[in-house]
C-alpha cells in the first residue's frame, strides 16, 4: 500500500457565503491524500497499474470550478468525485483552505479537513 499526496494545489475559485466572494473570488489551496495498492506499479513501472495523479488533479480542478458557499461542501464533493473515479482507494483525506478569508480581521487562511476510511 502507498500513501499518495497532492500537496499545495492552488486554484482561484468563487466559494463563500457572501455574495461578494462568489463574484470577486479568492485563492484556495487544496491538499489531497489517498491510500492505494501500488504493488503491481512498483514492479512493472506501468502507470496504468496505479492511480494517475494528473487525472486526480483534473478532478479536483473541476470541483473547485463549481461555486459553493461552504468549504465543507467543496471538500465533500472532491472526496466523492475522486472516490467514484478511483474506487480502489482505501483512505482519503482532503484539506481545502481559503486564503485571506473575509472574517473581519487578519487571518492568513481558514481550512476544512475531511477524512474518509473506506
N, C-alpha and C positions, 0 to 999 in steps of 0.2 A: 504494500500500500504506500501511496505517496501523498504528501500534502503539497498542493499546487497553490501558489498565491499570486494574484494580480494586485499589485500594490500601487496606490497613488494615481489611479486613473482619473484624469481631470476632464470635466465637462462644463460647458456653460449651458444652464438649463433655467427653466421658469417654474420652480416649485416654491410654494409658500402660501400662507393663509391670507396675506394681504394682497389686494388687487394689484398694487404696485409691483410686488415681487413676481407676479405672473406676467407683467408687462415688461419690466426692466430686466429681469433675470439676474442670475448670480453664478458664481463659480462654485462647483461641487467637486468633492474628492470621494472616490469610491474605492474601497479595498474589498476584495473577494477572495475567500479561501475555500478550498474543497479537497476532499479526500477521494482518491480513486485508485484502483488497482492498475499499476504500471508494469507489472512483471513482464508481460509479453513485449512491451515497447522497450524495456530495458535490455532485452536480449536480441531483439530484431532491429532496433533503430528505425522503426516504422511508425510514422506519425499517425497512421490510421488505427494503431493499437493503443492509443492514449487519447486524452481529451485535448483537442486543438484549442489552445488558449486564445488564438486570434478569433476564432468563432465565438468563444465566450465573451471576449471584449465587445464584439459586434452586438451580441445580445444585450449586454449592459448598456451600450451606447443607445440602442433602440429604446430601451425602457427609460433612460434618462431624458429622452426627447419627448416623452409623454408627460404633460403637466399634471402635477398633483399638489394638493395642499400640504400633505404631511410626509415627512421623511420616512415614517413608518410604512406608509403605503408604497412609496418608491422601493424601499428595501424588500418588502414582501413580494412585489412584482418581479424584482430581479431574481430572488430565490426561486419563485415559481417558474419563471421562464427558463432559467438555466437548468433546473431540475427536469423540466418537461423535455428539453432537447438532449439532456445527458442523464438518463435515468440510472446509469451505473454509479453515480456519485453517492457516497455513503455518509458524508457530513459536509455541511456548507455553513459558512459564516460570511455575512456581508456588513460592512460599515459604510453608511452614507453620511457625509459631512457637508454642511453648508458653511462656506467661508464668509466672514463678516456678516453674520445674521442680524436681522432687524429686531433687536431686543431692547433697545433704548439705552444702550451703554456699550462699552468696549468689550467685545468677545471675539477672539480670533476665529473660532468656528464652533459649531454645535453639531453633534453627530448622533446617529441612532445605529445600534448594532443588533442584528438578529442572527440567531444561530439555529440550525436545524439538524438534528440527528435523524438519519433516515435508515 
